Amino acid sequence: MANKLNIRQRNDATTQCHMLHLKQTDLLSQLLPNTQAMQSLRSLSIGRISQAALEEIFANCSQLESLLLCDRMGSGVLYDIRSIGLCCMLKVLMLPLNVGTPLAICSLANLTHLTLQRQELSQGTDWMRTVRAIIHAKRFNLQALSFDGSWLTAPLNLSHLQLAQCTALTDLRLSNCNLGENSPLLPLSCQRISFRRCSMGMPLGYKGTHPLLKKLELFDCRILSEVPILRHILNVRRHQPVDGPLLFTFSQSTRLRYEFTKWSHEDVRVHSEWLLVKELEPHQADTWRLQVGTVSMKFAHSINDVPSLQLPEESIPSAADVVRMLGSL
């Protein structure tokens, strides 16, 4: 098929978005330096591109606010993005799951959304190194993380992502992950954690939950632990100085349904101070889905203070209790 280059331009000088979509890029690399229209592009969507043409985009499209490099099937090119900082206006960015020099995105002060994606991945590709590097570098600005583990060849150890250091993180979504017995370590800022088609031990063990967590969702998940799940989570919450109940939502789990139906109306009422339980039908639980091999991040301003948490007086240990606890160490 012949090379295609389609550029839509409006006559209105205030146009905010110009879209480009192409399959082959030899023509692009020749035209970019001589095309004044590229200087004012706001949005660019690319199907496949060479490294040389990508460098031309970085050098000539300084007004870009959205760049989607949709090389999902893999062109065999490990893109080097060290010059991406020249596109200093970027707010939305999509890149292949594995890129060279991933920390170059840290120079993008206006970036709010980053998506890493590939529908096919060659064996032995260490794409997790890219993900870990970006999360660590942007740990104070990472507000939301969506992670699909379809390409993982081993159980995911969430501690390697060091999410506890992500002090602005409010929303964590995991799909197609084998989490084993690991409990996620979460910062106090986290308000919601959602699992879809995951295999895990006890969801949110003692290390993984905290009193400010508001929502926990399990959709079509396999739980390996034989401990009663609702009872376990309830016991954790009852021993915390919680600021309201945790909303626990599940779908497609006969085990959780059986456990929940054993609660009487009185149990539900008494437990509602710490835990609210809701079962959804599969179509109701379809509130979010990730494409295979997708990692998405949302960035915001860093949080510089600790959330306020009022402790009830009875939960504050006395001096005698402190001495007794220290003596047992």
C-alpha positions in Angstrom: 0.0 0.0 0.0 1.3 3.4 -0.9 2.4 5.7 1.9 -0.5 7.8 3.3 -0.3 11.1 4.9 -3.5 12.8 5.9 -3.5 16.2 7.6 -6.7 17.9 8.4 -6.4 21.7 8.9 -9.2 24.2 9.5 -9.1 27.7 8.3 -9.9 29.0 11.7 -6.6 30.4 13.1 -7.7 29.5 16.6 -8.0 25.8 15.9 -6.6 23.9 18.8 -6.2 20.4 17.3 -4.6 19.1 14.1 -4.7 15.3 13.6 -2.2 13.2 11.7 -2.5 9.5 11.0 0.0 7.5 9.0 1.1 4.0 8.3 4.5 4.5 6.8 6.8 7.4 7.7 9.4 7.9 5.0 7.3 10.6 3.5 6.8 12.2 7.0 10.5 12.4 7.6 11.0 14.3 4.3 8.0 16.7 4.8 8.3 17.6 8.4 11.2 20.1 8.3 9.5 21.9 5.4 5.9 21.9 6.7 4.9 25.0 8.6 1.6 23.3 9.6 3.6 21.0 11.9 4.7 23.9 14.0 1.2 24.5 15.2 0.0 20.9 15.6 -1.8 20.3 18.9 -2.6 16.6 18.5 -0.8 13.8 16.6 -1.7 10.1 16.2 0.8 7.8 14.6 0.4 4.2 13.6 4.0 3.2 13.0 7.2 5.3 12.7 10.9 5.2 12.4 13.3 6.6 15.0 14.5 9.2 12.6 10.9 10.4 11.9 10.2 10.5 15.6 13.2 12.7 16.2 11.8 15.1 13.5 8.5 15.3 15.4 10.2 16.1 18.7 12.3 18.8 16.9 9.4 20.4 14.9 6.2 20.0 16.9 6.9 22.1 19.9 3.1 22.9 20.4 2.0 19.3 20.7 -0.4 18.7 23.6 -1.3 15.1 22.7 1.0 12.5 21.1 -0.3 8.9 20.5 2.4 6.6 19.2 0.1 3.6 18.6 2.8 1.0 17.6 0.8 -1.7 19.4 1.8 -4.7 17.2 5.5 -3.9 17.4 7.8 -2.6 14.6 11.0 -4.0 16.1 12.1 -0.5 17.0 13.0 0.3 20.6 12.1 4.0 20.6 14.6 6.4 22.1 12.6 9.3 23.6 15.4 11.3 25.2 14.4 14.4 23.0 10.7 14.3 24.0 11.3 17.3 26.3 11.3 19.5 23.2 7.6 18.9 23.1 7.2 20.8 26.5 3.5 21.3 26.1 2.5 17.6 26.1 -0.3 16.7 28.4 -1.4 13.3 26.9 1.1 10.7 25.8 0.9 7.1 24.5 4.0 5.1 23.9 4.8 1.4 23.3 5.1 -0.6 26.5 8.9 -0.8 26.3 10.9 2.3 25.3 14.5 3.4 25.7 15.3 6.3 28.1 11.9 6.2 29.8 12.9 8.8 32.4 12.9 11.5 29.7 9.2 11.9 30.3 10.0 13.5 33.7 11.0 16.6 31.7 7.3 17.0 30.7 6.0 19.3 33.4 2.5 19.5 31.9 2.0 15.8 31.4 -1.2 14.5 33.0 -1.9 11.2 31.3 0.6 8.5 30.2 -0.4 5.2 28.5 2.1 2.4 27.8 0.6 -0.3 25.5 1.4 -3.2 23.2 -0.9 -6.0 22.0 2.0 -8.3 21.2 5.3 -8.5 23.0 8.4 -10.4 22.1 9.7 -12.9 24.7 12.3 -11.7 27.1 11.3 -8.0 26.8 12.0 -6.3 30.2 9.1 -3.9 30.0 8.6 -3.9 33.8 11.9 -1.9 34.1 10.3 0.9 32.1 7.2 0.9 34.3 9.1 0.8 37.6 11.5 3.6 36.5 8.6 5.9 35.6 6.6 5.2 38.8 9.6 5.8 41.0 10.6 9.0 39.2 7.0 10.3 39.3 6.1 8.9 42.7 5.1 12.2 44.2 2.8 13.1 41.3 1.2 9.7 40.5 -2.5 10.0 41.2 -3.9 7.0 39.5 -2.4 3.7 38.2 -4.1 1.1 36.0 -2.0 -2.0 35.4 -2.8 -5.0 33.2 -0.5 -8.0 33.9 -1.3 -10.1 30.8 2.3 -10.1 29.7 3.8 -11.0 33.1 5.6 -14.4 33.2 5.8 -14.5 37.0 3.6 -13.4 39.9 3.5 -9.6 40.4 5.2 -8.5 43.6 3.6 -5.1 44.2 6.3 -4.2 46.6 8.7 -3.8 43.7 6.5 -1.0 42.4 7.1 0.9 45.7 3.6 2.3 45.7 3.8 3.2 49.4 6.1 6.1 48.2 3.4 7.4 45.8 2.0 10.0 48.2 -0.5 11.4 45.7 -1.9 8.0 44.7 -5.7 7.8 45.1 -6.8 5.1 42.6 -5.2 1.7 41.9 -6.6 -0.8 39.3 -5.1 -4.2 38.6 -6.2 -6.7 36.0 -5.0 -10.1 34.9 -2.4 -10.2 37.7 -1.2 -13.2 39.7 -0.5 -11.5 43.1 0.1 -14.7 45.1 0.2 -14.0 48.8 1.5 -10.5 48.5 -0.5 -7.6 50.0 -0.1 -4.2 48.3 1.6 -1.6 50.4 -0.5 1.6 49.9 0.0 5.2 50.9 -2.5 7.0 53.1 -3.7 8.9 50.1 -5.1 5.8 48.4 -9.0 5.9 48.3 -9.8 3.0 46.0 -8.2 -0.3 44.9 -9.8 -2.5 42.3 -9.0 -6.0 41.1 -10.3 -7.6 37.9 -9.5 -11.3 36.9 -6.7 -11.4 39.4 -5.4 -14.4 41.4 -4.5 -13.5 45.0 -4.1 -14.6 48.6 -6.0 -12.5 51.1 -7.0 -9.2 49.5 -5.7 -6.3 51.5 -4.1 -8.1 54.4 -2.9 -6.3 57.5 0.0 -4.7 55.7 -2.1 -3.7 52.7 -5.0 -1.8 54.1 -5.2 1.5 56.0 -8.1 3.4 57.7 -8.5 6.0 55.0 -9.3 3.5 52.2 -12.8 4.0 50.9 -13.5 1.4 48.2 -12.3 -2.1 47.6 -13.5 -4.0 44.4 -13.1 -7.6 43.4 -14.4 -8.5 39.9 -14.1 -12.1 38.7 -11.1 -12.8 40.9 -9.7 -16.0 42.3 -8.9 -15.9 46.0 -6.4 -18.5 47.2 -6.7 -18.0 50.9 -9.2 -20.3 52.8 -9.8 -17.7 55.5 -13.3 -16.1 55.4 -12.7 -12.9 53.4 -15.5 -10.7 54.7 -14.8 -11.7 58.3 -11.1 -11.0 57.8 -11.6 -7.5 56.3 -14.2 -6.7 59.0 -11.8 -7.6 61.8 -9.1 -5.5 60.2 -11.4 -2.5 60.0 -12.7 -2.9 63.5 -9.2 -2.5 64.9 -8.5 0.6 63.0 -9.4 4.3 63.8 -11.5 4.4 60.6 -13.1 7.6 59.2 -16.2 5.8 57.8 -17.0 2.3 56.4 -15.1 0.6 53.6 -17.4 -0.1 50.6 -16.5 -3.7 49.5 -18.0 -4.5 46.0 -17.7 -7.8 44.3 -18.9 -9.7 41.2 -18.7 -13.2 39.8 -17.7 -14.9 43.1 -19.8 -17.7 44.5 -17.6 -17.9 47.5 -18.1 -14.3 48.5 -21.9 -14.5 47.7 -22.1 -17.6 50.0 -20.3 -15.8 52.8 -22.3 -12.7 52.5 -25.7 -14.5 52.4 -24.8 -16.0 55.9 -25.0 -12.5 57.3 -28.3 -11.6 58.9 -30.0 -8.2 58.5 -28.8 -7.5 62.0 -25.2 -8.4 61.1 -25.3 -6.1 58.1 -26.6 -3.3 60.3 -24.0 -3.8 63.0 -21.1 -4.2 60.6 -22.1 -1.2 58.5 -20.0 1.1 60.8 -16.9 -0.5 59.4 -17.8 -2.4 56.3 -20.5 -2.1 53.6 -20.8 -5.1 51.1 -22.4 -4.9 47.7 -22.7 -7.6 45.0 -22.9 -6.5 41.3 -24.0 -8.4 38.2 -21.2 -8.8 35.6 -22.7 -6.0 33.4 -22.9 -3.7 36.4 -19.3 -4.4 37.3 -18.1 -3.4 33.8 -17.2 0.1 35.0 -13.6 -0.2 33.8 -11.5 -2.5 31.6 -8.0 -2.4 30.4 -6.8 -3.5 27.0 -4.2 -6.3 27.0 -0.8 -5.1 27.9 -1.8 -1.6 29.0 -0.3 0.4 31.8 -1.9 3.9 32.4 -0.9 6.6 34.7 -2.5 9.9 35.7 -0.4 12.6 37.2 -1.4 15.5 39.4 0.2 17.9 41.9 2.2 16.3 44.7 0.7 16.1 48.2 2.9 17.7 50.8 0.8 17.0 54.0 -0.5 14.0 55.8 -4.3 13.4 55.7 -6.0 14.3 59.0 -7.2 11.3 61.0 -9.0 11.8 64.3 -8.1 9.1 66.7 -10.7 8.1 69.4 -9.3 8.6 72.9 -9.8 4.9 73.7 -7.4 3.9 70.9 -4.5 6.0 72.3 -2.4 3.8 74.5 -1.5 4.9 78.0 2.1 5.3 79.2 1.8 2.0 81.0 0.7 0.3 77.8 3.6 1.8 75.9 6.1 0.5 78.5 4.5 -2.9 78.4 4.7 -3.1 74.6 8.4 -2.0 74.7 9.2 -4.6 77.3 7.9 -7.3 75.0 10.3 -6.4 72.2 
